[in-house]
Amino acid sequence: MSVLVYTESEEGKFKKVAFEVASYAKAVADQMGTTVTAITINADDVSELGTYGVDKILKVNDSKLDAFNAKTFAHIIKQAAEKEGTKVVVVSSSADSKYLAPLLAVGLDAGYASNVVEAPTSADPFTVKRTAFTNKAFNFTTIDTDVKIVGVSKNAFGLKENSGPAAAEEFSPSIPENGVHVESVDKATNTVTIADAEIVVSGGRGLKGPENWGMIEELAEVLGAATACSKPVSDLGWRPHGEHVGQTGKPVASNLYIAIGISGAIQHLAGINASKVKVVINSDPEAPFFKAADYGVVGDAFEVVPKLIEKLKEFKVQNA
């Protein structure tokens, strides 16, 4: 009857969201008077999960699972849920988990609530608070199925340490043939990914060309941030499509989102609205982004950003 949590990893290392969903699962388990079981897939060192309230870990290790496949992963998590007699499964709201969660819901005949931002307001009936209307509002959803699946919004619940020992055991589920063969995966190295970033620095057409992206990358480096861009920038080939954020690109739920030279089309704003603090730098005071931003700077990015970088570097030196 334990709460089951799927903890995402990449190249053997846990993603930050793994610890956030573990923290959330612990809060749910406390409400229900039960324990937390985590399922890991090809993770190396699983001991850190105990720091965030996990009592038991089901370790799945198989070279056939090196590449993510939603159908296969959902099938594995379903078997873990059935093994543990789980009534609540917790996943993140990452792109991967949003892909597999509906498949898992079908397999377990479960109700699924995505974009959850708080611990359940009630365990019986099971009620959660979720974002709605592209993060412009909240609603309260009651899941009345026997098994329930909760997708936790990134950076919404936070990391909460509940230190304790976690017993790990090998789990060998059946792995179906998925019909997909991955030949190679090319990944950026030595950069902060948009999915894991606390801070995102994003540029738009106001930068006038790819040759000017150096200051975006420098600002991101100073802040320990990920770089991103608007859709027109990726369409023009200035930046890779993997950096395109917005409703039609990657959603962003960072603690700080800095938009430089981005006017603020509705699709872009819809995709970054979950960010806690939004800052815009734009020379056009009528740019739509100013209405959505928490802080705005009206000015030429080629003058503002270098000065911002200079001040941040001075601040870091003074506080080193």
C-alpha positions as CSV (number, residue, x, y, z in Angstrom):
1,M,0.0,0.0,0.0
2,S,3.0,2.3,-0.1
3,V,3.1,5.4,-2.3
4,L,5.1,4.6,-5.5
5,V,7.4,7.3,-7.0
6,Y,9.1,7.1,-10.3
7,T,12.5,8.8,-10.0
8,E,14.0,9.9,-13.3
9,S,17.7,9.6,-14.0
10,E,20.0,10.2,-17.0
11,E,23.3,8.4,-17.6
12,G,23.0,6.8,-14.2
13,K,22.5,10.1,-12.3
14,F,19.3,11.3,-10.7
15,K,17.7,14.4,-12.2
16,K,16.7,17.1,-9.7
17,V,13.0,16.3,-10.3
18,A,13.7,12.9,-8.8
19,F,14.3,14.3,-5.4
20,E,11.3,16.8,-5.7
21,V,8.8,14.0,-6.5
22,A,10.3,11.9,-3.7
23,S,9.7,14.8,-1.3
24,Y,6.2,15.0,-2.6
25,A,5.6,11.3,-2.2
26,K,6.7,11.5,1.4
27,A,4.2,14.2,2.1
28,V,1.4,12.1,0.6
29,A,2.6,9.0,2.5
30,D,2.5,10.9,5.8
31,Q,-1.1,11.9,5.1
32,M,-2.1,8.4,4.3
33,G,-0.1,6.8,7.1
34,T,2.1,4.7,4.8
35,T,5.6,4.5,3.3
36,V,7.3,5.5,0.1
37,T,8.7,3.1,-2.5
38,A,10.8,4.5,-5.4
39,I,11.4,2.8,-8.7
40,T,14.6,3.6,-10.4
41,I,15.7,2.6,-13.9
42,N,19.4,2.3,-14.6
43,A,20.4,4.6,-11.8
44,D,23.9,4.1,-10.3
45,D,23.9,5.3,-6.7
46,V,20.4,5.2,-5.3
47,S,21.2,5.9,-1.6
48,E,20.5,9.6,-1.8
49,L,16.8,8.9,-2.2
50,G,16.6,8.0,1.5
51,T,17.5,11.7,2.2
52,Y,14.1,12.7,0.7
53,G,11.9,10.3,2.5
54,V,12.1,7.1,0.4
55,D,11.8,3.9,2.5
56,K,12.3,1.3,-0.2
57,I,13.9,1.3,-3.6
58,L,13.1,-1.1,-6.5
59,K,16.2,-1.1,-8.7
60,V,15.7,-1.9,-12.4
61,N,18.9,-2.4,-14.4
62,D,18.9,-3.5,-18.0
63,S,21.0,-2.2,-20.9
64,K,17.8,-2.3,-23.1
65,L,16.5,0.6,-21.1
66,D,19.3,3.0,-21.7
67,A,17.1,5.0,-24.1
68,F,13.7,6.3,-22.8
69,N,10.6,4.7,-24.3
70,A,7.3,5.8,-22.8
71,K,5.4,2.6,-23.5
72,T,8.2,0.4,-22.0
73,F,8.8,2.5,-19.0
74,A,5.0,2.8,-18.3
75,H,4.8,-1.0,-18.5
76,I,7.7,-1.4,-15.9
77,I,6.2,1.1,-13.5
78,K,2.8,-0.6,-13.8
79,Q,4.4,-3.9,-12.7
80,A,6.0,-2.1,-9.7
81,A,2.7,-0.6,-8.7
82,E,1.0,-3.9,-8.8
83,K,3.8,-5.6,-6.9
84,E,3.5,-3.0,-4.1
85,G,-0.3,-2.8,-4.1
86,T,0.1,0.9,-4.7
87,K,-2.9,3.3,-4.6
88,V,-0.9,6.5,-5.4
89,V,1.8,6.8,-8.0
90,V,3.8,10.1,-8.1
91,V,5.7,11.2,-11.2
92,S,7.1,14.5,-12.4
93,S,5.7,16.9,-15.0
94,S,8.8,16.5,-17.2
95,A,8.3,15.8,-20.9
96,D,9.1,12.1,-20.4
97,S,6.7,11.7,-17.5
98,K,3.9,13.6,-19.2
99,Y,4.3,11.1,-22.1
100,L,4.3,8.0,-20.0
101,A,1.7,9.0,-17.3
102,P,-1.4,8.6,-19.6
103,L,-0.1,5.2,-20.7
104,L,0.4,4.2,-17.1
105,A,-3.1,5.5,-16.2
106,V,-4.6,3.3,-18.9
107,G,-2.6,0.3,-17.6
108,L,-3.7,0.8,-14.0
109,D,-7.2,2.0,-14.7
110,A,-6.2,5.1,-12.8
111,G,-7.1,8.8,-12.7
112,Y,-4.3,11.2,-13.6
113,A,-3.8,14.8,-12.4
114,S,-0.9,16.7,-14.0
115,N,0.7,20.0,-13.0
116,V,0.1,19.5,-9.3
117,V,1.6,22.3,-7.2
118,E,0.9,21.3,-3.6
119,A,0.5,18.3,-1.3
120,P,-3.1,16.9,-1.4
121,T,-5.6,19.2,0.4
122,S,-7.4,16.0,1.4
123,A,-6.5,12.3,1.3
124,D,-10.1,11.2,1.4
125,P,-11.5,12.3,-1.0
126,F,-8.1,12.6,-2.7
127,T,-7.9,16.2,-3.8
128,V,-5.0,18.1,-5.3
129,K,-4.3,21.7,-6.4
130,R,-3.3,22.1,-10.0
131,T,-2.4,25.0,-12.4
132,A,-4.9,25.7,-15.2
133,F,-5.3,27.9,-18.2
134,T,-1.6,27.9,-19.0
135,N,-0.7,28.7,-15.4
136,K,-3.0,31.7,-15.1
137,A,-5.3,30.0,-12.6
138,F,-5.6,27.1,-10.2
139,N,-8.2,24.4,-9.8
140,F,-8.8,21.7,-7.3
141,T,-9.2,18.2,-8.7
142,T,-10.6,15.2,-6.9
143,I,-9.4,11.8,-8.2
144,D,-11.9,9.1,-7.3
145,T,-10.4,6.1,-8.9
146,D,-9.0,3.3,-6.8
147,V,-5.4,4.0,-8.1
148,K,-4.4,7.6,-8.5
149,I,-1.5,9.2,-10.5
150,V,-0.1,12.6,-9.6
151,G,2.2,14.6,-11.8
152,V,4.1,17.2,-9.8
153,S,5.0,20.6,-11.4
154,K,8.7,21.4,-11.5
155,N,9.9,23.7,-8.8
156,A,6.4,23.8,-7.2
157,F,6.9,21.6,-4.2
158,G,10.6,21.9,-3.6
159,L,13.1,19.6,-2.0
160,K,12.3,18.6,1.5
161,E,14.8,16.4,3.4
162,N,13.3,13.5,5.5
163,S,16.5,11.6,6.2
164,G,16.3,7.9,6.8
165,P,17.6,4.6,5.6
166,A,16.2,3.3,2.3
167,A,16.3,-0.5,1.7
168,A,17.2,-1.3,-1.9
169,E,16.3,-4.5,-3.8
170,E,16.7,-5.6,-7.4
171,F,13.5,-5.7,-9.4
172,S,13.3,-7.6,-12.7
173,P,10.1,-6.8,-14.5
174,S,9.2,-8.2,-17.9
175,I,10.4,-5.8,-20.6
176,P,8.3,-5.8,-23.8
177,E,9.7,-5.3,-27.3
178,N,9.1,-1.7,-28.3
179,G,10.0,-1.8,-31.9
180,V,12.2,1.3,-31.6
181,H,16.0,1.1,-32.0
182,V,18.1,4.1,-31.0
183,E,21.4,4.2,-32.9
184,S,23.0,7.2,-31.2
185,V,22.2,10.2,-29.0
186,D,24.1,13.5,-29.3
187,K,24.0,15.6,-26.1
188,A,25.4,19.0,-25.2
189,T,28.1,18.8,-22.5
190,N,29.2,21.1,-19.7
191,T,26.0,23.1,-20.0
192,V,22.9,23.5,-17.7
193,T,19.9,21.9,-19.3
194,I,16.6,23.8,-19.5
195,A,14.8,20.9,-17.8
196,D,17.1,21.1,-14.7
197,A,17.8,24.8,-14.6
198,E,16.8,27.0,-11.7
199,I,17.5,30.0,-13.9
200,V,16.9,30.4,-17.6
201,V,18.3,33.2,-19.8
202,S,16.5,33.5,-23.1
203,G,17.0,35.6,-26.2
204,G,14.8,36.7,-29.1
205,R,15.0,38.4,-32.4
206,G,16.0,41.6,-30.7
207,L,19.5,40.2,-30.6
208,K,19.6,40.7,-34.4
209,G,21.7,37.7,-35.2
210,P,23.5,34.5,-33.9
211,E,26.8,36.4,-33.8
212,N,25.5,38.3,-30.8
213,W,24.6,35.3,-28.7
214,G,27.9,35.5,-26.8
215,M,26.5,37.9,-24.2
216,I,23.5,35.5,-23.6
217,E,25.9,32.6,-23.0
218,E,28.1,34.8,-20.8
219,L,25.2,36.0,-18.6
220,A,24.0,32.4,-18.3
221,E,27.5,31.2,-17.3
222,V,27.7,33.9,-14.6
223,L,24.3,32.9,-13.2
224,G,24.8,29.2,-13.6
225,A,21.8,29.3,-15.9
226,A,20.5,27.5,-19.0
227,T,20.2,29.3,-22.3
228,A,17.0,29.3,-24.3
229,C,15.4,31.2,-27.2
230,S,12.1,32.1,-28.7
231,K,10.5,30.2,-31.6
232,P,11.5,32.7,-34.4
233,V,15.1,32.4,-33.3
234,S,15.2,28.6,-33.7
235,D,13.2,28.8,-36.9
236,L,15.8,31.2,-38.3
237,G,18.5,28.7,-37.4
238,W,20.2,31.1,-35.0
239,R,19.9,28.6,-32.2
240,P,19.1,24.9,-32.0
241,H,15.5,23.8,-31.7
242,G,16.3,22.2,-28.4
243,E,16.6,25.7,-26.9
244,H,13.2,26.8,-28.1
245,V,10.9,27.4,-25.1
246,G,7.2,28.3,-25.1
247,Q,3.9,26.6,-25.7
248,T,5.2,25.1,-28.9
249,G,8.6,24.3,-27.5
250,K,9.9,23.3,-24.1
251,P,7.9,24.5,-21.1
252,V,9.8,26.4,-18.5
253,A,9.1,26.4,-14.7
254,S,12.3,28.0,-13.5
255,N,12.7,30.1,-10.4
256,L,14.0,32.9,-12.6
257,Y,13.4,33.5,-16.3
258,I,15.2,36.4,-18.0
259,A,13.9,37.3,-21.5
260,I,16.2,39.5,-23.6
261,G,14.9,41.0,-26.8
262,I,11.7,38.9,-26.7
263,S,8.5,40.7,-27.4
264,G,6.3,38.2,-25.7
265,A,4.0,36.4,-28.2
266,I,1.1,34.6,-26.4
267,Q,2.5,31.1,-27.2
268,H,5.8,32.1,-25.6
269,L,4.2,33.5,-22.5
270,A,2.0,30.4,-22.1
271,G,5.1,28.2,-22.1
272,I,7.0,30.1,-19.5
273,N,4.2,31.4,-17.2
274,A,5.0,28.7,-14.5
275,S,8.3,30.5,-13.8
276,K,8.3,32.1,-10.4
277,V,10.0,35.4,-11.3
278,K,10.1,36.8,-14.9
279,V,12.4,39.6,-16.0
280,V,12.3,41.2,-19.4
281,I,14.8,43.5,-21.1
282,N,13.5,45.1,-24.2
283,S,13.9,48.5,-26.0
284,D,10.1,48.6,-26.8
285,P,8.1,49.7,-23.8
286,E,4.9,48.4,-25.5
287,A,6.2,44.9,-25.8
288,P,3.5,42.5,-24.4
289,F,6.1,40.8,-22.2
290,F,6.1,43.8,-19.8
291,K,2.5,43.0,-18.8
292,A,3.5,39.5,-17.8
293,A,6.9,40.3,-16.2
294,D,7.6,40.8,-12.5
295,Y,10.4,43.1,-13.4
296,G,11.1,45.0,-16.6
297,V,14.0,47.0,-18.0
298,V,13.3,49.3,-21.0
299,G,16.6,49.7,-22.8
300,D,18.9,48.4,-25.5
301,A,20.0,44.9,-24.7
302,F,23.5,45.6,-26.1
303,E,23.9,48.2,-23.4
304,V,22.0,46.7,-20.5
305,V,23.2,43.1,-20.6
306,P,27.0,43.8,-20.6
307,K,26.5,46.2,-17.6
308,L,24.4,43.5,-15.9
309,I,27.2,40.9,-16.5
310,E,29.8,43.4,-15.1
311,K,27.8,44.0,-11.9
312,L,27.1,40.4,-11.3
313,K,30.8,39.5,-11.7
314,E,31.7,42.3,-9.2
315,F,29.0,41.0,-6.8
316,K,30.4,37.4,-7.0
317,V,34.0,38.6,-6.4
318,Q,32.8,40.6,-3.3
319,N,31.0,37.7,-1.9
320,A,33.5,35.0,-2.8
